[in-house]
Amino acid sequence: MKSYEKLTPEGTRDFLFEESDALRRIERGLSELFKEKGYKKVITPTVEFFDVFNRESAGTLPENLYSMTDAYGRLLVLRPDSTLPIARIAATRLKGAELPIRLYYNQNVFSRRKKLTGRNDETSQSGIELIGVNGIRADIEVIETAIEALKVCGAPDYKIEIGHAGFFKALCDELSAPQEVKNDINEYMEQKNFVALNSVLDTLGGDRVAETIRNLPRMFGGSEVIEKAMTLCKSDKAQSSLNYLDKLYKKLGGANGGDNLIIDLSLVHRSNYYTGIVFRGYTEGSGATVLQGGRYDGLIKEFGEDLPAIGFGVQTDDLARAALMRGEIEPQKASEVLVFGEDGYELAAVNLVRELSQKGVKSENSLCESRDEALKYAKERGIKKLFVISRDGVSEEEL
């Protein structure tokens, strides 16, 4: 039998040195931002019951979940998403809590992905969920926080695309096609696989709604996009969604969006729980979506509490990788001092390292067996000083 003991599973990877530093720096910056805005941290179990995600609104196929059973034979999964577990918390542990509830998280999610998708099966995410309030003020707070999040992560050239889940759902409701076809259209639009999308739409002949959907990928920009869409989509639901999106876009443009904020009417998320505004973020140095979120006013009701909510998640590992590519993360500097204790003075050396560190001097305890070995070690690693502790006290050597 082939042994895999020296490999990591497909879709996972080790983070070493500067990669780890970059990831933790991103997470710390986001945590500080979220806390400053009144969000409180939660950590959900890595392993959840399958039932949490076994719902149509999750948009997750069972075959894409990492599953197992517990000691009682109950089906468990590694969490593929943080929003659903937090919805569970809101409906159970936080039932009856004063509203609004502001929560944030830093944790990994797991999903079996097809090859060549550019995503690992295990990814790191940070995000927020604003629960218990709807309306434009809440939407502005969350999208504005998303913009600040990208800035905190050092994104030099970011873009936020906003759309409305209700608009696309209204179009699909008007479309004369089987549900299976609508599901395919939703999937291809979410993936921006426009070749496959057009192939499906071709099977619907000259259907007016199908032609409108075909044109959605070209409907991005500013308020002029809304004006054009208004002439093509006449249903009350579609018009209502477009009017709200236009109002939000204009308010955000005056707040902080500027040229970095774009309307994209083809914006569709895999998760079916989104009901209102949806948005995605991109940044220089990463070809993938690094941030996504939206409003999900019906999800928590599925867990027993009817609470509106909106939130987003940031792909922190992608942002860390982009920061490394931009050269923003410096290699860890060598210690300033190496401390070597002669025989009988090993503990004294450890104590001196602690004292120096408390004074802000980066120090390292030598594990060498002799002074000469310690001297050689220090020179090889660029350490500038060697402290030697012996019965004569502490001697210092400049290297």
C-alpha positions as CSV (number, residue, x, y, z in Angstrom):
1,M,0.0,0.0,0.0
2,K,1.3,3.4,-0.9
3,S,2.2,5.6,2.0
4,Y,1.2,9.3,2.0
5,E,2.9,10.2,5.3
6,K,5.2,12.8,3.6
7,L,2.4,14.6,1.7
8,T,-0.5,16.8,2.5
9,P,-4.0,15.8,1.2
10,E,-5.0,17.3,-2.2
11,G,-6.5,20.7,-1.7
12,T,-4.5,21.5,1.4
13,R,-1.1,23.0,2.0
14,D,1.4,23.9,4.7
15,F,2.0,27.6,5.5
16,L,5.7,28.3,6.3
17,F,7.5,31.3,7.8
18,E,6.6,34.5,5.9
19,E,3.3,32.9,4.6
20,S,2.2,32.3,8.2
21,D,3.3,35.8,9.2
22,A,1.3,37.3,6.3
23,L,-1.8,35.3,7.2
24,R,-1.7,36.2,10.9
25,R,-1.1,39.9,10.0
26,I,-4.2,40.0,7.8
27,E,-6.3,38.2,10.4
28,R,-5.1,40.6,13.2
29,G,-5.8,43.7,11.1
30,L,-9.3,42.5,10.3
31,S,-10.0,41.5,13.9
32,E,-9.0,45.0,15.1
33,L,-11.2,46.6,12.5
34,F,-14.2,44.5,13.4
35,K,-13.8,45.0,17.1
36,E,-13.6,48.8,16.6
37,K,-17.0,48.6,14.9
38,G,-18.6,46.7,17.8
39,Y,-18.5,43.2,16.5
40,K,-17.8,40.3,18.9
41,K,-15.8,37.2,18.0
42,V,-17.4,33.7,17.8
43,I,-15.8,30.4,17.0
44,T,-18.0,27.6,15.6
45,P,-17.0,23.9,15.7
46,T,-14.9,22.7,12.8
47,V,-17.1,19.6,12.8
48,E,-20.9,20.2,12.5
49,F,-23.9,18.0,12.0
50,F,-24.7,17.4,8.3
51,D,-28.2,18.7,9.0
52,V,-26.9,22.3,9.4
53,F,-26.0,22.3,5.7
54,N,-28.5,19.9,4.4
55,R,-30.9,22.5,3.0
56,E,-31.6,23.9,-0.5
57,S,-30.6,27.4,0.6
58,A,-27.0,26.3,1.4
59,G,-26.2,25.8,-2.3
60,T,-23.8,23.1,-1.3
61,L,-23.9,19.6,-2.8
62,P,-23.5,16.7,-0.4
63,E,-20.7,15.3,-2.6
64,N,-18.7,18.5,-2.0
65,L,-18.7,18.1,1.7
66,Y,-16.0,16.4,3.8
67,S,-18.2,13.9,5.8
68,M,-17.7,11.4,8.6
69,T,-19.8,9.8,11.4
70,D,-19.6,10.2,15.2
71,A,-19.6,7.5,17.8
72,Y,-23.4,7.2,17.5
73,G,-23.4,6.9,13.7
74,R,-24.7,10.4,13.1
75,L,-23.5,12.1,9.9
76,L,-21.0,15.0,10.5
77,V,-19.2,17.3,8.1
78,L,-16.3,19.7,8.2
79,R,-17.9,23.2,8.0
80,P,-18.0,24.4,4.3
81,D,-19.3,27.8,5.3
82,S,-19.4,30.0,8.4
83,T,-22.7,31.8,7.8
84,L,-24.9,28.8,8.4
85,P,-23.3,27.8,11.8
86,I,-23.6,31.5,12.9
87,A,-27.3,31.4,11.8
88,R,-27.6,28.4,14.1
89,I,-26.0,30.3,17.0
90,A,-28.3,33.3,16.5
91,A,-31.4,31.1,16.6
92,T,-30.2,29.0,19.7
93,R,-27.4,30.3,21.9
94,L,-28.3,34.0,21.2
95,K,-32.0,33.6,21.1
96,G,-33.6,36.6,22.7
97,A,-30.4,38.6,22.6
98,E,-30.6,42.4,22.3
99,L,-30.6,43.4,18.6
100,P,-28.7,44.1,16.5
101,I,-26.2,41.3,17.0
102,R,-22.8,42.0,15.6
103,L,-20.5,39.0,15.2
104,Y,-17.1,38.3,13.6
105,Y,-15.0,35.2,13.0
106,N,-11.6,34.0,11.9
107,Q,-11.7,30.3,10.9
108,N,-11.1,27.8,8.1
109,V,-13.8,26.2,5.9
110,F,-13.6,23.0,3.9
111,S,-15.1,22.0,0.6
112,R,-14.2,19.4,-2.0
113,R,-13.4,21.4,-5.1
114,K,-13.0,20.4,-8.7
115,K,-9.5,20.5,-10.1
116,L,-8.2,23.6,-11.8
117,T,-10.6,25.9,-9.9
118,G,-7.8,27.9,-8.3
119,R,-9.0,27.2,-4.8
120,N,-7.8,24.9,-2.1
121,D,-10.2,22.6,-0.3
122,E,-9.2,24.2,3.0
123,T,-9.3,28.0,3.0
124,S,-9.0,30.6,5.7
125,Q,-11.8,33.2,6.2
126,S,-12.5,36.2,8.3
127,G,-15.9,37.9,8.2
128,I,-18.8,39.6,10.0
129,E,-22.5,39.0,10.4
130,L,-24.9,41.8,11.3
131,I,-28.1,40.1,12.6
132,G,-31.5,41.4,13.5
133,V,-31.8,44.6,11.4
134,N,-32.6,45.2,7.7
135,G,-32.7,48.3,5.6
136,I,-30.3,50.5,3.9
137,R,-28.4,51.7,7.0
138,A,-27.4,48.2,7.8
139,D,-26.4,47.5,4.2
140,I,-24.3,50.6,4.1
141,E,-22.5,49.7,7.3
142,V,-21.6,46.2,6.1
143,I,-20.5,47.2,2.6
144,E,-18.5,50.1,4.0
145,T,-16.8,47.7,6.4
146,A,-16.0,45.4,3.5
147,I,-14.3,48.3,1.7
148,E,-12.3,49.2,4.9
149,A,-11.4,45.5,5.3
150,L,-9.7,45.4,1.9
151,K,-7.9,48.6,2.8
152,V,-6.7,47.2,6.1
153,C,-5.4,44.2,4.2
154,G,-3.2,46.5,2.2
155,A,-5.1,46.1,-1.1
156,P,-3.7,48.9,-3.3
157,D,-6.2,48.6,-6.1
158,Y,-9.5,47.0,-5.0
159,K,-12.9,46.8,-6.6
160,I,-16.3,46.1,-5.0
161,E,-19.0,44.8,-7.3
162,I,-22.6,45.0,-6.0
163,G,-25.8,43.4,-7.4
164,H,-29.1,42.2,-6.1
165,A,-30.1,38.6,-5.6
166,G,-33.8,39.6,-5.9
167,F,-33.3,40.9,-9.4
168,F,-31.8,37.7,-10.7
169,K,-34.4,35.6,-8.9
170,A,-37.2,37.8,-10.5
171,L,-35.8,37.1,-13.9
172,C,-35.6,33.3,-13.3
173,D,-39.2,33.4,-12.0
174,E,-40.3,34.9,-15.3
175,L,-38.2,32.4,-17.4
176,S,-40.2,29.7,-19.1
177,A,-37.8,26.8,-18.4
178,P,-37.6,23.7,-16.1
179,Q,-36.1,24.1,-12.7
180,E,-33.1,22.0,-13.7
181,V,-32.3,24.5,-16.5
182,K,-32.7,27.4,-14.1
183,N,-30.2,25.8,-11.7
184,D,-27.7,25.4,-14.6
185,I,-28.2,29.1,-15.5
186,N,-27.6,30.1,-11.9
187,E,-24.4,27.9,-11.6
188,Y,-22.9,29.2,-14.9
189,M,-23.7,32.8,-14.1
190,E,-22.1,32.4,-10.6
191,Q,-19.0,30.9,-12.2
192,K,-19.0,33.5,-15.0
193,N,-18.8,30.6,-17.4
194,F,-20.5,32.5,-20.2
195,V,-19.8,29.9,-22.9
196,A,-21.8,27.3,-21.0
197,L,-24.4,29.8,-20.1
198,N,-25.1,30.8,-23.7
199,S,-25.3,27.2,-24.7
200,V,-28.1,26.6,-22.2
201,L,-29.9,29.9,-23.2
202,D,-29.7,28.8,-26.9
203,T,-32.0,25.9,-26.1
204,L,-34.7,28.3,-25.0
205,G,-35.1,29.9,-28.4
206,G,-35.9,33.6,-28.6
207,D,-37.4,33.8,-25.1
208,R,-37.3,37.5,-24.0
209,V,-36.2,36.8,-20.5
210,A,-33.5,34.4,-21.8
211,E,-32.1,37.2,-24.0
212,T,-32.1,39.6,-21.0
213,I,-30.1,37.0,-19.0
214,R,-27.7,36.6,-21.9
215,N,-27.1,40.4,-21.7
216,L,-26.5,40.6,-18.0
217,P,-22.7,40.0,-18.2
218,R,-22.5,43.3,-20.1
219,M,-24.5,45.2,-17.6
220,F,-21.9,46.6,-15.3
221,G,-20.8,50.1,-14.5
222,G,-22.7,52.9,-12.8
223,S,-26.3,54.1,-12.5
224,E,-26.6,53.9,-16.3
225,V,-26.7,50.1,-15.9
226,I,-29.8,50.4,-13.8
227,E,-31.5,52.7,-16.3
228,K,-30.8,50.2,-19.1
229,A,-32.1,47.3,-17.0
230,M,-35.3,49.1,-16.1
231,T,-36.2,49.2,-19.8
232,L,-35.7,45.4,-20.2
233,C,-37.2,44.1,-16.9
234,K,-40.7,45.2,-16.2
235,S,-41.8,42.9,-13.4
236,D,-42.5,44.6,-10.0
237,K,-40.0,42.4,-8.2
238,A,-37.2,43.2,-10.7
239,Q,-38.0,47.0,-10.7
240,S,-38.1,47.1,-6.9
241,S,-34.7,45.4,-6.7
242,L,-33.2,47.7,-9.3
243,N,-34.6,50.8,-7.6
244,Y,-33.1,49.7,-4.2
245,L,-29.7,48.9,-5.8
246,D,-29.6,52.3,-7.5
247,K,-30.4,54.0,-4.2
248,L,-27.7,52.1,-2.3
249,Y,-25.1,52.6,-5.0
250,K,-25.6,56.4,-4.9
251,K,-25.4,56.6,-1.2
252,L,-22.2,54.4,-1.1
253,G,-20.7,56.5,-3.9
254,G,-21.1,59.6,-1.8
255,A,-19.8,57.8,1.3
256,N,-16.6,56.1,0.2
257,G,-17.1,53.9,-2.9
258,G,-16.0,56.2,-5.7
259,D,-14.5,54.5,-8.7
260,N,-13.9,51.4,-6.7
261,L,-17.6,50.6,-6.5
262,I,-19.3,48.9,-9.6
263,I,-22.8,47.7,-10.3
264,D,-22.8,44.2,-11.8
265,L,-26.2,42.8,-12.6
266,S,-24.7,39.4,-13.4
267,L,-23.5,39.0,-9.9
268,V,-24.9,35.6,-8.6
269,H,-23.7,33.7,-5.5
270,R,-23.6,29.9,-5.2
271,S,-25.4,30.1,-1.8
272,N,-29.2,30.3,-2.3
273,Y,-29.8,32.0,1.0
274,Y,-29.1,35.5,-0.3
275,T,-32.3,37.6,-0.7
276,G,-31.1,41.2,-1.3
277,I,-27.9,43.0,-1.9
278,V,-24.9,40.8,-2.9
279,F,-21.4,41.9,-3.4
280,R,-17.9,40.7,-4.2
281,G,-14.4,42.2,-3.8
282,Y,-11.3,41.9,-5.9
283,T,-7.8,43.2,-5.5
284,E,-4.5,43.5,-7.4
285,G,-2.3,40.4,-7.0
286,S,-5.1,37.9,-6.7
287,G,-7.1,36.6,-9.7
288,A,-9.8,35.2,-7.4
289,T,-12.7,36.7,-5.5
290,V,-11.2,37.7,-2.2
291,L,-14.4,38.9,-0.5
292,Q,-18.1,38.1,-0.9
293,G,-21.3,38.6,1.0
294,G,-24.8,39.8,0.9
295,R,-28.2,40.0,2.7
296,Y,-29.9,36.8,3.8
297,D,-33.2,37.7,5.5
298,G,-34.7,34.2,5.4
299,L,-31.9,31.9,6.5
300,I,-32.1,32.2,10.3
301,K,-35.8,31.6,10.1
302,E,-34.9,28.1,8.9
303,F,-33.3,27.5,12.3
304,G,-36.4,28.8,14.2
305,E,-35.9,32.5,14.6
306,D,-37.1,35.1,12.0
307,L,-34.2,37.5,11.9
308,P,-32.9,39.5,9.0
309,A,-29.1,39.5,8.5
310,I,-26.3,40.6,6.2
311,G,-22.6,39.8,6.2
312,F,-19.5,39.0,4.3
313,G,-16.4,36.8,4.4
314,V,-12.8,37.6,3.4
315,Q,-10.5,35.0,1.9
316,T,-7.5,35.8,4.2
317,D,-5.2,33.2,2.6
318,D,-5.6,34.8,-0.8
319,L,-5.0,38.3,0.6
320,A,-1.9,37.0,2.4
321,R,-0.6,35.5,-0.8
322,A,-1.2,38.8,-2.6
323,A,0.6,40.7,0.1
324,L,3.6,38.4,-0.3
325,M,3.6,38.9,-4.1
326,R,3.7,42.7,-3.5
327,G,6.7,42.3,-1.3
328,E,4.9,43.7,1.8
329,I,6.0,40.9,4.2
330,E,9.7,41.0,5.1
331,P,11.5,37.8,6.0
332,Q,11.9,37.3,9.7
333,K,15.0,39.1,11.0
334,A,17.8,37.2,12.6
335,S,18.2,37.4,16.4
336,E,20.4,40.2,17.7
337,V,22.0,38.1,20.4
338,L,22.9,34.5,20.8
339,V,23.3,33.4,24.4
340,F,25.5,30.4,25.2
341,G,25.7,28.8,28.7
342,E,28.7,26.8,29.6
343,D,28.2,23.4,31.3
344,G,26.2,24.1,34.5
345,Y,24.9,27.5,33.3
346,E,22.3,26.3,30.8
347,L,19.4,27.6,33.0
348,A,21.1,30.9,33.4
349,A,21.3,31.2,29.6
350,V,17.6,30.6,29.3
351,N,16.9,33.2,32.0
352,L,19.1,35.8,30.3
353,V,17.3,35.3,27.0
354,R,14.0,36.0,28.8
355,E,15.4,39.1,30.4
356,L,16.8,40.4,27.1
357,S,13.5,39.7,25.3
358,Q,11.6,41.6,28.0
359,K,13.8,44.6,27.2
360,G,13.0,44.3,23.5
361,V,16.2,42.6,22.4
362,K,15.6,39.7,20.1
363,S,17.6,36.9,21.6
364,E,18.1,33.2,21.0
365,N,19.3,30.5,23.4
366,S,22.2,28.5,22.0
367,L,21.8,24.7,21.9
368,C,25.4,24.1,20.8
369,E,27.7,22.0,22.9
370,S,30.7,24.4,22.9
371,R,31.5,28.1,22.6
372,D,33.2,27.6,19.3
373,E,30.1,25.8,17.9
374,A,28.0,28.7,19.2
375,L,30.3,31.2,17.5
376,K,30.1,29.4,14.2
377,Y,26.3,29.1,14.5
378,A,25.9,32.9,15.1
379,K,28.1,33.9,12.2
380,E,26.2,31.6,9.8
381,R,22.9,33.1,10.8
382,G,23.9,36.7,10.8
383,I,23.6,37.2,14.6
384,K,25.8,40.1,15.6
385,K,26.5,39.4,19.3
386,L,27.4,36.3,21.4
387,F,26.8,36.3,25.1
388,V,28.7,33.5,27.0
389,I,27.7,32.7,30.6
390,S,30.3,30.9,32.7
391,R,31.6,30.9,36.3
392,D,33.3,34.2,35.4
393,G,30.0,35.8,34.6
394,V,28.7,37.1,31.3
395,S,31.1,37.9,28.5
396,E,30.0,39.6,25.3
397,E,31.5,39.2,21.9
398,E,30.8,41.4,18.8
399,L,30.8,39.3,15.6
